[in-house]
Amino acid sequence: MTTLNEVIQLVDRLSPQDRHRLRDYIDGQEKPIIPPHPMPVEERIRRFNEAATAIREDMMQEELDRVIADMNAEYIEPLDIEGLMNALQEIREGMTSEEFAIIEKAMND
């Protein structure tokens, strides 16, 4: 049986093209770590929209306009799962407990 150290030594001897092929192969072996949600997508979207509507009702028009402008101002690359979790944590820290409760209820009901 080949040890990990032996595999690493073999990888070190590969050409850049073969290392790229190996990386693609390994990436293809990865399984998604996000389990399927028990609620249908349509229901989750409906509940999220209800929560967003409730939050917007408490916003002044100028605040809503600023949020929309900010969202449309710049294209942002999609995040990997770790980046997504960090972004969600930052969003959560900026919310009131009432806003968070609305979203949490909508996503978990």
C-alpha positions as CSV (number, residue, x, y, z in Angstrom):
1,M,0.0,0.0,0.0
2,T,1.2,3.5,-0.9
3,T,1.6,6.0,1.9
4,L,0.5,9.6,1.7
5,N,4.2,10.7,1.8
6,E,4.9,8.5,-1.3
7,V,1.9,10.0,-3.1
8,I,3.1,13.6,-2.2
9,Q,6.6,12.7,-3.6
10,L,5.0,11.4,-6.8
11,V,2.8,14.6,-7.1
12,D,6.0,16.7,-6.7
13,R,7.4,15.0,-9.8
14,L,4.4,15.7,-12.0
15,S,4.4,18.3,-14.8
16,P,2.2,21.4,-14.2
17,Q,-0.3,20.0,-16.7
18,D,-0.6,16.7,-14.9
19,R,-0.9,18.4,-11.5
20,H,-3.8,20.4,-13.0
21,R,-5.4,17.2,-14.2
22,L,-4.9,15.6,-10.8
23,R,-6.5,18.7,-9.1
24,D,-9.5,18.5,-11.4
25,Y,-9.8,14.8,-10.6
26,I,-9.7,15.4,-6.9
27,D,-12.1,18.3,-7.0
28,G,-14.5,16.0,-9.0
29,Q,-14.4,13.5,-6.1
30,E,-15.6,16.1,-3.6
31,K,-19.2,15.6,-2.4
32,P,-21.4,18.6,-1.5
33,I,-21.4,19.2,2.3
34,I,-24.8,20.9,2.3
35,P,-27.6,18.5,3.2
36,P,-30.8,18.8,1.3
37,H,-33.4,21.0,3.0
38,P,-36.5,19.1,4.1
39,M,-38.8,22.0,2.9
40,P,-39.5,22.5,-0.8
41,V,-37.6,25.3,-2.5
42,E,-40.8,27.1,-3.4
43,E,-42.0,27.1,0.2
44,R,-38.6,28.4,1.5
45,I,-38.7,31.2,-1.1
46,R,-42.3,32.1,-0.1
47,R,-41.4,32.3,3.6
48,F,-38.2,34.2,2.9
49,N,-40.2,36.7,0.8
50,E,-42.7,37.1,3.7
51,A,-39.8,37.8,6.1
52,A,-38.2,40.3,3.6
53,T,-41.6,42.1,3.2
54,A,-42.0,42.4,7.0
55,I,-38.5,43.9,7.2
56,R,-39.2,46.3,4.3
57,E,-42.4,47.5,6.0
58,D,-40.2,49.0,8.8
59,M,-37.8,50.7,6.4
60,M,-38.1,54.2,5.2
61,Q,-38.1,54.6,1.4
62,E,-34.7,56.2,1.4
63,E,-33.2,53.1,3.3
64,L,-34.8,50.7,0.8
65,D,-33.6,52.8,-2.1
66,R,-30.0,52.7,-0.7
67,V,-30.2,48.9,-0.1
68,I,-31.4,48.3,-3.7
69,A,-28.7,50.7,-5.1
70,D,-26.0,48.9,-3.1
71,M,-27.2,45.5,-4.3
72,N,-27.1,46.6,-7.9
73,A,-23.9,48.6,-7.8
74,E,-21.3,45.9,-8.0
75,Y,-21.1,42.3,-9.2
76,I,-19.8,40.0,-6.5
77,E,-18.4,36.5,-7.2
78,P,-20.3,33.7,-5.6
79,L,-18.9,32.6,-2.2
80,D,-17.8,29.1,-1.2
81,I,-19.6,27.6,1.8
82,E,-17.1,29.1,4.3
83,G,-17.3,32.5,2.7
84,L,-21.1,32.2,2.7
85,M,-21.1,31.3,6.4
86,N,-18.9,34.3,7.2
87,A,-21.1,36.7,5.2
88,L,-24.2,35.4,6.9
89,Q,-22.5,35.9,10.3
90,E,-21.7,39.5,9.4
91,I,-25.3,40.1,8.3
92,R,-26.6,38.6,11.5
93,E,-24.4,40.8,13.6
94,G,-26.0,43.9,11.9
95,M,-29.6,42.8,12.5
96,T,-31.9,43.5,15.4
97,S,-33.1,40.4,17.3
98,E,-36.6,41.0,15.9
99,E,-35.4,41.0,12.3
100,F,-33.4,37.9,12.9
101,A,-36.3,36.2,14.6
102,I,-38.5,36.9,11.5
103,I,-36.0,35.4,9.1
104,E,-35.2,32.5,11.4
105,K,-38.9,31.6,11.7
106,A,-39.5,31.9,8.0
107,M,-36.5,29.6,7.2
108,N,-37.3,27.0,9.9
109,D,-41.0,26.7,9.8
